[in-house]
């Protein structure tokens, strides 16, 4: 074999070897991870694990926040007579359909998007809860003022309870002898007996211009409370005057639609009359309070 043939044979073997080598490199490149790729894969696995941990913690935080929201609505706000925060406000979503568009197309985009979404929701709920606590703290600061304003004593000196003539509810009208709703309580007392403001407030009315009540006073206590004192012989206050619990605002009489000297007393909350017997807790012992409830529940004839 000549030199030329040997050279051609060598080149043929060499070319074949190069082809197989190239094929081997391609196969190895596509099937065997490089050290850098292995490192990246490990980092990706670590990221997935960390996202899973974050999501678990977000779930735990959400459970704690739900408990705080429940206590806020059903304990703290009830104590201070504040309206609960509606769920549609606490858990409202975010506007914009493209809020998480930037995460699409990424590896594990669903995982990333869900984590960010949960984080956003919790952040918004925490802001709302923080503002709610700010409101509650303000209510706490005003609690002493609120307690001094809410009616809490009897409007006349009535420790022996013998002057409680008629209670709240349906009673026989003393003039028309028909059954009608009696929106307050009647305290039979001699003309001239002192009448006390049952809580701090501002005199809203002090006149004889309301039908049936005769000389009467109305006190705006704030916080939705108003009290009315009717059939006075004499009024001792003027509209706009500030009064404290226990101040003498007038004297028992027999003016207006009345069949005998007495005080007609009403308590209103948010414009609706409520039973005054529930507001003597600063004035009566437990035994006296029970007796008052018994007397006020007796179906009898009112004095007005």
DRENDO-1510 file (C-alpha; in Angstrom, 1 decimal, always signed):
<recs>
REC; n; res; u; v; w
REC; 1; UNK; +0.0; +0.0; +0.0 .
REC; 2; UNK; +1.4; +3.3; -1.0 .
REC; 3; UNK; +1.9; +6.3; +1.2 .
REC; 4; UNK; -1.1; +8.1; -0.3 .
REC; 5; UNK; -3.4; +5.2; +0.4 .
REC; 6; UNK; -2.2; +5.0; +4.0 .
REC; 7; UNK; -2.8; +8.7; +4.4 .
REC; 8; UNK; -6.3; +8.4; +3.1 .
REC; 9; UNK; -7.0; +5.4; +5.3 .
REC; 10; UNK; -5.8; +7.4; +8.3 .
REC; 11; UNK; -7.9; +10.4; +7.5 .
REC; 12; UNK; -10.9; +8.1; +7.1 .
REC; 13; UNK; -10.4; +6.6; +10.5 .
REC; 14; UNK; -9.8; +10.0; +12.0 .
REC; 15; UNK; -12.9; +11.5; +10.4 .
REC; 16; UNK; -15.0; +8.6; +11.6 .
REC; 17; UNK; -13.6; +9.0; +15.1 .
REC; 18; UNK; -14.3; +12.7; +15.1 .
REC; 19; UNK; -17.9; +12.1; +14.0 .
REC; 20; UNK; -18.4; +9.6; +16.8 .
REC; 21; UNK; -16.7; +11.9; +19.3 .
REC; 22; UNK; -19.0; +14.7; +18.3 .
REC; 23; UNK; -22.0; +12.5; +18.6 .
REC; 24; UNK; -20.8; +11.5; +22.1 .
REC; 25; UNK; -20.3; +15.1; +23.1 .
REC; 26; UNK; -23.8; +16.0; +22.0 .
REC; 27; UNK; -25.3; +13.0; +23.8 .
REC; 28; UNK; -23.3; +13.7; +26.9 .
REC; 29; UNK; -24.3; +17.4; +26.8 .
REC; 30; UNK; -28.0; +16.6; +26.6 .
REC; 31; UNK; -28.0; +13.7; +29.1 .
REC; 32; UNK; -25.3; +14.4; +31.6 .
REC; 33; UNK; -25.6; +17.5; +33.8 .
REC; 34; UNK; -22.5; +19.7; +34.1 .
REC; 35; UNK; -21.3; +20.7; +37.5 .
REC; 36; UNK; -22.8; +24.2; +36.9 .
REC; 37; UNK; -26.2; +22.6; +36.0 .
REC; 38; UNK; -26.1; +20.4; +39.0 .
REC; 39; UNK; -25.5; +23.4; +41.2 .
REC; 40; UNK; -28.4; +25.3; +39.6 .
REC; 41; UNK; -30.7; +22.3; +40.0 .
REC; 42; UNK; -29.8; +22.1; +43.7 .
REC; 43; UNK; -30.5; +25.8; +44.1 .
REC; 44; UNK; -33.9; +25.3; +42.4 .
REC; 45; UNK; -34.8; +22.5; +44.7 .
REC; 46; UNK; -33.8; +24.6; +47.6 .
REC; 47; UNK; -35.9; +27.5; +46.4 .
REC; 48; UNK; -39.0; +25.2; +46.0 .
REC; 49; UNK; -38.4; +23.9; +49.5 .
REC; 50; UNK; -38.1; +27.5; +50.9 .
REC; 51; UNK; -41.3; +28.5; +49.0 .
REC; 52; UNK; -43.1; +25.6; +50.6 .
REC; 53; UNK; -41.9; +26.6; +54.0 .
REC; 54; UNK; -43.0; +30.2; +53.4 .
REC; 55; UNK; -46.5; +29.1; +52.3 .
REC; 56; UNK; -46.8; +27.0; +55.4 .
REC; 57; UNK; -45.9; +30.0; +57.5 .
REC; 58; UNK; -48.4; +32.1; +55.6 .
REC; 59; UNK; -51.1; +29.6; +56.4 .
REC; 60; UNK; -50.2; +29.7; +60.1 .
REC; 61; UNK; -50.2; +33.5; +60.1 .
REC; 62; UNK; -53.6; +33.5; +58.3 .
REC; 63; UNK; -55.0; +31.3; +61.0 .
REC; 64; UNK; -53.8; +33.6; +63.8 .
REC; 65; UNK; -55.1; +36.6; +61.9 .
REC; 66; UNK; -58.5; +35.0; +61.5 .
REC; 67; UNK; -58.6; +34.5; +65.3 .
REC; 68; UNK; -57.7; +38.1; +65.9 .
REC; 69; UNK; -60.4; +39.2; +63.5 .
REC; 70; UNK; -63.0; +37.0; +65.3 .
REC; 71; UNK; -62.1; +38.4; +68.7 .
REC; 72; UNK; -62.1; +41.9; +67.3 .
REC; 73; UNK; -65.6; +41.6; +65.9 .
REC; 74; UNK; -67.2; +39.5; +68.6 .
REC; 75; UNK; -65.5; +40.6; +71.8 .
REC; 76; UNK; -63.7; +43.9; +71.6 .
REC; 77; UNK; -66.2; +45.7; +69.4 .
REC; 78; UNK; -69.2; +44.2; +71.2 .
REC; 79; UNK; -67.8; +45.6; +74.5 .
REC; 80; UNK; -67.6; +49.1; +73.1 .
REC; 81; UNK; -70.9; +48.8; +71.1 .
REC; 82; UNK; -69.1; +49.3; +67.8 .
REC; 83; UNK; -70.2; +47.7; +64.5 .
REC; 84; UNK; -68.1; +44.7; +63.4 .
REC; 85; UNK; -66.0; +45.0; +60.3 .
REC; 86; UNK; -67.7; +43.1; +57.4 .
REC; 87; UNK; -66.0; +40.2; +55.8 .
REC; 88; UNK; -66.2; +41.8; +52.4 .
REC; 89; UNK; -64.1; +44.7; +53.7 .
REC; 90; UNK; -61.6; +42.5; +55.6 .
REC; 91; UNK; -61.1; +40.0; +52.8 .
REC; 92; UNK; -61.7; +42.0; +49.7 .
REC; 93; UNK; -59.5; +41.1; +46.7 .
REC; 94; UNK; -57.1; +43.3; +44.7 .
REC; 95; UNK; -58.1; +45.1; +41.6 .
REC; 96; UNK; -56.5; +44.5; +38.2 .
REC; 97; UNK; -56.3; +41.3; +36.3 .
REC; 98; UNK; -52.7; +41.7; +35.4 .
REC; 99; UNK; -51.4; +42.2; +38.9 .
REC; 100; UNK; -49.4; +38.9; +38.8 .
REC; 101; UNK; -48.8; +38.9; +35.0 .
REC; 102; UNK; -45.1; +39.4; +35.4 .
REC; 103; UNK; -44.7; +36.0; +37.1 .
REC; 104; UNK; -46.1; +34.1; +34.1 .
REC; 105; UNK; -43.6; +32.2; +32.0 .
REC; 106; UNK; -41.2; +31.7; +34.9 .
REC; 107; UNK; -40.2; +28.3; +36.1 .
REC; 108; UNK; -42.6; +27.4; +39.0 .
REC; 109; UNK; -44.7; +30.5; +38.2 .
REC; 110; UNK; -47.8; +29.0; +39.9 .
REC; 111; UNK; -45.9; +28.5; +43.1 .
REC; 112; UNK; -44.4; +32.0; +43.0 .
REC; 113; UNK; -47.7; +33.6; +42.1 .
REC; 114; UNK; -49.6; +31.9; +44.8 .
REC; 115; UNK; -47.1; +32.8; +47.5 .
REC; 116; UNK; -47.1; +36.5; +46.4 .
REC; 117; UNK; -50.9; +36.5; +46.3 .
REC; 118; UNK; -51.2; +35.1; +49.8 .
REC; 119; UNK; -48.6; +37.6; +51.1 .
REC; 120; UNK; -50.5; +40.5; +49.5 .
REC; 121; UNK; -53.8; +39.4; +51.1 .
REC; 122; UNK; -52.3; +39.0; +54.5 .
REC; 123; UNK; -50.6; +42.4; +54.2 .
REC; 124; UNK; -54.0; +44.1; +53.4 .
REC; 125; UNK; -55.8; +42.3; +56.2 .
REC; 126; UNK; -53.1; +43.3; +58.7 .
REC; 127; UNK; -53.4; +46.9; +57.7 .
REC; 128; UNK; -57.2; +46.7; +58.2 .
REC; 129; UNK; -56.7; +45.0; +61.6 .
REC; 130; UNK; -54.2; +47.6; +62.6 .
REC; 131; UNK; -56.6; +50.4; +61.9 .
REC; 132; UNK; -59.3; +48.5; +63.8 .
REC; 133; UNK; -57.1; +48.3; +66.9 .
REC; 134; UNK; -56.4; +52.0; +66.6 .
REC; 135; UNK; -60.1; +52.6; +66.7 .
REC; 136; UNK; -60.5; +50.3; +69.7 .
REC; 137; UNK; -57.6; +52.0; +71.6 .
REC; 138; UNK; -59.4; +55.3; +71.0 .
REC; 139; UNK; -62.6; +53.7; +72.4 .
REC; 140; UNK; -60.7; +52.5; +75.5 .
REC; 141; UNK; -59.4; +56.1; +76.1 .
REC; 142; UNK; -63.0; +57.2; +75.8 .
REC; 143; UNK; -64.4; +54.4; +77.9 .
REC; 144; UNK; -64.5; +56.4; +81.2 .
REC; 145; UNK; -66.3; +59.2; +79.4 .
REC; 146; UNK; -68.7; +56.7; +77.9 .
REC; 147; UNK; -69.5; +55.0; +81.2 .
REC; 148; UNK; -70.2; +58.4; +82.8 .
REC; 149; UNK; -72.6; +59.2; +80.0 .
REC; 150; UNK; -74.6; +56.0; +79.9 .
REC; 151; UNK; -77.7; +56.2; +82.2 .
REC; 152; UNK; -76.9; +54.2; +85.3 .
REC; 153; UNK; -79.0; +55.4; +88.3 .
REC; 154; UNK; -82.7; +56.0; +89.1 .
REC; 155; UNK; -84.0; +59.4; +88.3 .
REC; 156; UNK; -85.6; +59.8; +91.7 .
REC; 157; UNK; -84.5; +58.8; +95.2 .
REC; 158; UNK; -86.3; +55.4; +95.3 .
REC; 159; UNK; -84.3; +53.1; +97.6 .
REC; 160; UNK; -87.4; +51.6; +99.1 .
REC; 161; UNK; -88.8; +50.8; +95.6 .
REC; 162; UNK; -92.3; +51.7; +96.8 .
REC; 163; UNK; -92.6; +54.6; +94.3 .
REC; 164; UNK; -92.2; +52.5; +91.2 .
REC; 165; UNK; -95.8; +52.8; +89.9 .
REC; 166; UNK; -95.6; +51.3; +86.3 .
REC; 167; UNK; -93.0; +49.7; +84.1 .
REC; 168; UNK; -92.1; +49.4; +80.5 .
REC; 169; UNK; -94.4; +47.6; +78.1 .
REC; 170; UNK; -98.1; +47.4; +77.4 .
REC; 171; UNK; -100.2; +49.0; +80.1 .
REC; 172; UNK; -103.7; +50.2; +80.7 .
REC; 173; UNK; -104.0; +53.9; +79.7 .
REC; 174; UNK; -105.3; +55.8; +82.9 .
REC; 175; UNK; -107.6; +58.0; +80.8 .
REC; 176; UNK; -108.8; +56.0; +77.9 .
REC; 177; UNK; -108.7; +52.6; +79.7 .
REC; 178; UNK; -107.3; +50.9; +76.6 .
REC; 179; UNK; -104.1; +48.9; +76.4 .
REC; 180; UNK; -101.2; +50.8; +74.8 .
REC; 181; UNK; -97.4; +50.7; +74.8 .
REC; 182; UNK; -95.8; +52.5; +77.7 .
REC; 183; UNK; -92.3; +53.5; +76.6 .
REC; 184; UNK; -90.9; +54.3; +80.0 .
REC; 185; UNK; -91.3; +53.8; +83.8 .
REC; 186; UNK; -93.5; +55.8; +86.2 .
REC; 187; UNK; -92.2; +56.8; +89.7 .
REC; 188; UNK; -94.9; +58.0; +92.0 .
REC; 189; UNK; -93.5; +60.7; +94.2 .
REC; 190; UNK; -94.7; +63.8; +96.0 .
REC; 191; UNK; -94.8; +67.1; +94.0 .
REC; 192; UNK; -91.4; +68.8; +94.3 .
REC; 193; UNK; -89.3; +65.6; +94.7 .
REC; 194; UNK; -85.9; +66.2; +93.1 .
REC; 195; UNK; -85.3; +64.6; +89.7 .
REC; 196; UNK; -81.7; +63.6; +88.8 .
REC; 197; UNK; -79.9; +63.3; +85.5 .
REC; 198; UNK; -79.1; +59.6; +85.2 .
REC; 199; UNK; -75.9; +60.2; +83.2 .
REC; 200; UNK; -73.6; +63.0; +81.9 .
REC; 201; UNK; -74.9; +64.8; +78.8 .
REC; 202; UNK; -76.3; +67.9; +77.2 .
REC; 203; UNK; -79.8; +69.2; +77.6 .
REC; 204; UNK; -81.5; +68.7; +74.2 .
REC; 205; UNK; -85.0; +70.0; +75.3 .
REC; 206; UNK; -86.5; +71.6; +78.3 .
REC; 207; UNK; -90.1; +72.8; +77.6 .
REC; 208; UNK; -93.8; +71.9; +77.7 .
REC; 209; UNK; -94.2; +71.7; +73.9 .
REC; 210; UNK; -94.3; +67.9; +73.5 .
REC; 211; UNK; -97.8; +66.4; +73.6 .
REC; 212; UNK; -98.7; +64.6; +76.8 .
REC; 213; UNK; -95.4; +65.0; +78.6 .
REC; 214; UNK; -96.1; +68.5; +80.2 .
REC; 215; UNK; -93.0; +70.1; +81.5 .
REC; 216; UNK; -90.3; +67.8; +80.4 .
REC; 217; UNK; -86.5; +67.5; +79.8 .
REC; 218; UNK; -84.5; +65.5; +77.3 .
REC; 219; UNK; -80.8; +64.8; +77.7 .
REC; 220; UNK; -78.5; +63.8; +74.9 .
REC; 221; UNK; -75.9; +61.5; +76.5 .
REC; 222; UNK; -74.0; +60.7; +73.3 .
REC; 223; UNK; -73.1; +57.2; +72.2 .
REC; 224; UNK; -76.7; +56.9; +70.9 .
REC; 225; UNK; -78.4; +57.4; +74.3 .
REC; 226; UNK; -81.1; +59.9; +75.2 .
REC; 227; UNK; -83.2; +60.1; +78.3 .
REC; 228; UNK; -86.6; +61.8; +78.8 .
REC; 229; UNK; -88.1; +63.1; +82.1 .
REC; 230; UNK; -91.8; +64.0; +82.0 .
REC; 231; UNK; -94.6; +65.7; +84.0 .
REC; 232; UNK; -92.3; +68.0; +86.0 .
REC; 233; UNK; -93.7; +70.7; +88.2 .
REC; 234; UNK; -90.6; +72.8; +87.6 .
REC; 235; UNK; -87.7; +72.6; +85.1 .
REC; 236; UNK; -84.3; +73.3; +86.6 .
REC; 237; UNK; -82.1; +73.4; +83.4 .
REC; 238; UNK; -82.0; +75.0; +80.0 .
REC; 239; UNK; -81.3; +73.7; +76.4 .
REC; 240; UNK; -77.6; +73.4; +75.7 .
REC; 241; UNK; -76.6; +73.1; +79.3 .
REC; 242; UNK; -74.1; +70.4; +80.2 .
REC; 243; UNK; -75.1; +68.2; +83.2 .
REC; 244; UNK; -73.5; +65.5; +85.2 .
REC; 245; UNK; -75.0; +62.3; +86.6 .
REC; 246; UNK; -76.8; +63.2; +89.8 .
REC; 247; UNK; -77.5; +66.9; +88.9 .
REC; 248; UNK; -81.0; +68.1; +89.8 .
REC; 249; UNK; -82.7; +68.8; +86.5 .
REC; 250; UNK; -86.2; +69.4; +87.8 .
REC; 251; UNK; -88.9; +68.4; +90.2 .
REC; 252; UNK; -91.7; +65.9; +90.2 .
REC; 253; UNK; -95.1; +67.2; +89.2 .
REC; 254; UNK; -98.5; +66.4; +87.6 .
REC; 255; UNK; -98.3; +68.4; +84.3 .
REC; 256; UNK; -99.4; +67.2; +80.9 .
REC; 257; UNK; -101.4; +63.9; +80.5 .
REC; 258; UNK; -101.0; +62.7; +84.0 .
REC; 259; UNK; -103.4; +61.4; +86.7 .
REC; 260; UNK; -101.2; +62.0; +89.7 .
REC; 261; UNK; -97.8; +63.4; +90.8 .
REC; 262; UNK; -95.1; +61.2; +89.3 .
REC; 263; UNK; -92.1; +61.1; +87.0 .
REC; 264; UNK; -92.3; +59.5; +83.6 .
REC; 265; UNK; -88.8; +58.3; +82.6 .
REC; 266; UNK; -87.6; +57.0; +79.3 .
REC; 267; UNK; -84.3; +55.7; +77.9 .
REC; 268; UNK; -83.7; +55.7; +74.1 .
REC; 269; UNK; -80.9; +54.1; +72.2 .
REC; 270; UNK; -80.4; +55.0; +68.6 .
REC; 271; UNK; -83.8; +56.5; +68.5 .
REC; 272; UNK; -85.7; +53.5; +69.9 .
REC; 273; UNK; -87.1; +53.3; +73.5 .
REC; 274; UNK; -85.6; +50.5; +75.6 .
REC; 275; UNK; -86.5; +49.3; +79.1 .
REC; 276; UNK; -85.1; +51.7; +81.7 .
REC; 277; UNK; -84.9; +48.9; +84.3 .
REC; 278; UNK; -81.7; +47.7; +82.6 .
REC; 279; UNK; -79.9; +51.0; +83.6 .
REC; 280; UNK; -80.0; +51.1; +87.4 .
REC; 281; UNK; -76.8; +49.0; +88.0 .
REC; 282; UNK; -75.0; +51.8; +89.7 .
REC; 283; UNK; -77.9; +52.5; +92.1 .
REC; 284; UNK; -79.3; +49.2; +93.3 .
REC; 285; UNK; -78.0; +46.1; +95.0 .
REC; 286; UNK; -78.6; +42.7; +93.4 .
REC; 287; UNK; -81.7; +42.1; +95.7 .
REC; 288; UNK; -83.1; +45.6; +95.0 .
REC; 289; UNK; -82.5; +45.1; +91.3 .
REC; 290; UNK; -84.4; +41.8; +91.3 .
REC; 291; UNK; -87.3; +43.4; +93.2 .
REC; 292; UNK; -87.3; +46.3; +90.7 .
REC; 293; UNK; -87.5; +43.9; +87.7 .
REC; 294; UNK; -90.4; +42.1; +89.4 .
REC; 295; UNK; -92.3; +45.4; +90.1 .
REC; 296; UNK; -91.7; +46.8; +86.6 .
REC; 297; UNK; -93.0; +43.6; +85.0 .
REC; 298; UNK; -96.4; +43.8; +86.7 .
REC; 299; UNK; -99.2; +44.6; +84.3 .
REC; 300; UNK; -101.0; +47.5; +85.8 .
REC; 301; UNK; -102.3; +51.0; +84.9 .
REC; 302; UNK; -99.8; +53.6; +84.0 .
REC; 303; UNK; -99.9; +57.2; +85.4 .
REC; 304; UNK; -99.8; +58.8; +82.0 .
</recs>
